[in-house]
Amino acid sequence: MNDSVTYRLPSGPLGRLAHNVIIRRQLENIFRYRAKRITEWAHGTFRANDL
């Protein structure tokens, strides 16, 4: 499974700074969590109550 995310931040240099400091890490965390949950589901260990 591959994910592709396209987004554009406003504010030029300030937006790039926000991306480097905050947003990139948030996106990485979102997709890391998603990959973990998909793996759990594929192995039959997914528990919806753990959300």
Number of C-alpha atoms within 10 A of each C-alpha: 4 3 5 4 5 4 5 9 12 10 10 9 10 11 14 15 12 14 16 11 11 11 15 12 11 12 13 11 12 11 12 12 12 12 13 12 18 15 13 13 13 10 9 9 11 15 10 8 5 6 6
